[in-house]
């Protein structure tokens, strides 16, 4: 997996993922629509921790610095 998520992007993904997870579990997933928020939060956390985004790879985008 190529590393294509930069530092600022990584921190934003982790914070937003935690916020979405906290919001989804606020009432114990009583509302069915909040399961999607929790799922999106998990995906953001995973891509933030792994520093690789499959969508970025498909689109050819990278927010990570490259050393040349």
N, C-alpha and C positions, 0 to 999 in steps of 0.2 A: 504494500500500500504506500503510495507516495504521500509525503507530508505536505499538505497544501492548505493548512489552516494556520494563520499567523497568530501572534501573541494576543493582540487586542481582540481579534475574532474569536479566539479560543476562550478568553475570559468572558466575553459577551455570551457565548453559547452556554458556558457552564452556569452563569448567573441566571440567564433566561430559562434554562432547563430546570434549575432548582425552583425558580418561581412558579413555573407551570406545574411541576410535580406537587409543590406545596398547595397550590390552588386546586388541583385535581383531587387531592386527598383531604381537603378541608372538611368535607362532610362525609367522608368515607365512600366516595364515588357514588353517592345517592342519585345524582343526575347522570343519565347515560351519556350525554354529550361531553362530560368532563373526562371521560376515558380517553378521548382523542387528545385532550390537552396533556394528560399524563404520558401518553405515548409519544407525543411530539417532544415533551420534556426529556424523556429517556433517550430519544434519538439525538437531541442536542447535547445532552451530557456525554453520550458515547462518542460523538464526533469531536467534541471538545477535548475529551481525555485522550483519544487516540490520535488527535491532530490530523485526521484525514476525513474528508467529506466526499462520498461517492458522487454526489451531484456536481461538486466542483470538478472532479475528474472528468465527468462526462462533458461538461461545458468548457473545459480547458481553463478554468479559473484557478488562481492561487493567490492567497493573501499572505503566504509565508515568504520570508526573505530568502533569497538564494545567494549563496556565496560562489562567486566566479573567479 
